[in-house]
Amino acid sequence: MTVPEKRLDQIFAALADPTRRRILGMLLEDDMAVTDVAAPFDVSLAAVSKHLAVLAQAGLIRQERRGRITWCQIEPHGLRNASIWMQGFGQFDPVDLDEFERFLENMLDSEDQAAEISES
């Protein structure tokens, strides 16, 4: 498997998980400390850290240590390889981060509504 193929596998595997998509949506708004990323989730900090590691390995986010705090930020060109690959099918336009943000927000709204329905 070539490096670009491996990177594509990592990107699509990272995007396949709804928690990681939600994290990406949060990071589209602003850089965040790992503890702030973890706050809205009902899982351990270690579990969120594993999700962040997957996103970082896929090249979708960067993590930077500032003092005692690890900050996360979106990698602006992280989806470039996936976008180029999808363009090869002639059906997809280049990834627009604003459009991607709207997609993630819609997904989160749908997941929240589904969770509310299942709780009632």
N, C-alpha and C positions, 0 to 999 in steps of 0.2 A: 504494500500500500504506500503510495507516495505521500509526501508531507501535506500537500494541499488536500488530498482525500482524507487523511487523518484529521486535519483541522476541520473539514466539513462535517465529519462524523461527530467531532466534539461539539461543534456549534449546534447541530440539529439535536444531539442528545441533551445538551444543556437547555435548549428551548422546549424540549418535550415535557419538561416538568412544570406544572402550574405554579409552584412556589418560586422557582427560579424566574419564570416570566413575571411574576408579581414583583420580585426583587428588582428586576430590570426596570420595570415601570416606576418603581420608587426612585431608582437612581437616575432616571431620565429627568426627574425634577431637580435634583441637587446631589452633591457629594454627601455621603453619610458615614458616620462611625458605625462599626460593626454592631455595637450594642443598639444603636438606633434602628438599624436594618432589622435586627432580631425582635424588637419591641412588639410589632403587631402580630407576630406569629405565636401560636400556641405550641411551640416546640423549644427544645433547649438551645442555648447559645451555640453549643457544639454542633448541633444539627444545622443551624443556619450557617455556621462557619464552613461546613462541608459543602453546602449549596454554593456559597461564595467561592470556594476553591474550584468547584466545577466550572463556574462562570469565568473565573480567572484563567483556568487552564484552556478554556475554549477561546480565550482572547476577547471576551465580551465585556469584561470589567478589568480595572486595575486596582490593586490594593497598595496602600502606602502607609508606612508606620510614621506617625508624628508624635514623638514622645512616647507615652504609654498607650496611645490610641491608634488603632488601625482604621484608616479611612478607605472607603470604597468609592470609585467613580466609574461611570460608563466609559468604555473604550470607544471613541467615536468611529473608528474604522473596523470595529470588531465584526460587523456583519458583511463587510465588503466581499470576502471570499464566497459567502453563501449567496449574496446578491449577484455576483458575477456568474456563479454556477447556474442560478435560476434564470438569468437572462438568456442563457444558452438554449432554453426551451422556447424562447420567443413569446412567452405568455406573461412574463413578469417584468415590471419596471424596476429600476434601481431602488434599493430600500431608502425610503424617506423617513428619517427619525421622528419627525412630527407625526407622520401617519402611523408609524410603529407605536408611538406613545398613545395615540387615540385607540389603536387596536388593543393594546394592553389594558387601557382604562375600561374599554368595553368588556374585555374578558373578565376583569376583576369585578365589574358590576354584575355580570352574569353569574359569576361564582358566588358573590355575596347573596344574590337573590336566591340561588339554588340552596345555599346554606340556610337561609331564613326559612325557606319552604320546608326543608327537611327537619328543622328544629321545631316547627309548629305541628 
